[in-house]
Amino acid sequence: MSTKKMPARKAVVDSNTCVACGCCMKVCPRNAITIPKGICAIVDQNLCVGCGKCAKECPASVITLEVYEV
């Protein structure tokens, strides 16, 4: 059995270019994305499962999936 750690992906929003349109919030299956005060989307890293639906849906392409070692 291998004990190699599996990489985990988490969504990250570029806060400098996010236009807070809400498209990412609508498709997130874990409700991990909020837009407080209508300014910029924020991802709750504890809820995000890294599915990538938000990144695919973002019309401004400001969401990326970052890889973390777990």
C-alpha positions as CSV (number, residue, x, y, z in Angstrom):
1,M,0.0,0.0,0.0
2,S,1.2,3.4,-0.9
3,T,1.2,6.2,1.7
4,K,1.6,8.9,-0.9
5,K,-0.5,12.0,-0.1
6,M,-3.2,12.9,-2.6
7,P,-3.3,16.4,-3.9
8,A,-6.5,18.4,-3.1
9,R,-7.9,21.2,-5.2
10,K,-9.5,24.3,-3.8
11,A,-11.1,27.2,-5.7
12,V,-9.4,30.6,-5.4
13,V,-11.0,33.9,-6.6
14,D,-8.9,36.7,-8.0
15,S,-10.3,39.5,-5.8
16,N,-8.8,42.2,-8.1
17,T,-10.9,41.2,-11.1
18,C,-14.0,39.5,-9.7
19,V,-17.2,41.4,-10.7
20,A,-19.4,39.7,-8.2
21,C,-21.9,38.5,-10.8
22,G,-22.9,35.5,-8.7
23,C,-22.6,32.8,-11.4
24,C,-20.2,30.8,-9.3
25,M,-22.5,30.9,-6.2
26,K,-25.3,29.5,-8.2
27,V,-23.4,26.4,-9.4
28,C,-21.5,25.5,-6.2
29,P,-22.9,22.2,-4.9
30,R,-21.5,22.9,-1.4
31,N,-22.6,26.5,-1.0
32,A,-18.9,27.3,-0.4
33,I,-19.1,30.7,-2.2
34,T,-20.5,33.9,-0.9
35,I,-20.4,37.5,-2.1
36,P,-20.4,39.6,1.1
37,K,-21.5,43.2,0.5
38,G,-21.7,42.5,-3.3
39,I,-18.1,43.3,-3.8
40,C,-16.2,40.0,-4.5
41,A,-16.8,36.3,-4.3
42,I,-15.1,34.5,-1.4
43,V,-14.6,30.8,-1.2
44,D,-14.9,29.0,2.2
45,Q,-11.9,26.6,1.9
46,N,-13.4,24.4,4.5
47,L,-16.5,23.7,2.4
48,C,-14.9,23.7,-1.1
49,V,-14.4,20.3,-2.6
50,G,-12.5,21.4,-5.6
51,C,-15.1,20.2,-8.2
52,G,-14.3,23.1,-10.6
53,K,-17.9,24.0,-11.4
54,C,-17.4,27.6,-10.3
55,A,-14.3,28.0,-12.4
56,K,-16.1,26.7,-15.5
57,E,-19.1,28.9,-14.9
58,C,-17.2,32.2,-14.2
59,P,-17.7,34.5,-17.2
60,A,-14.7,36.6,-16.2
61,S,-12.4,33.5,-15.8
62,V,-11.2,34.8,-12.4
63,I,-11.5,31.5,-10.5
64,T,-8.7,29.0,-10.5
65,L,-8.2,25.7,-8.8
66,E,-5.1,25.6,-6.7
67,V,-3.5,22.2,-5.7
68,Y,-2.6,21.6,-2.1
69,E,-0.9,18.5,-0.6
70,V,-3.1,16.9,2.1
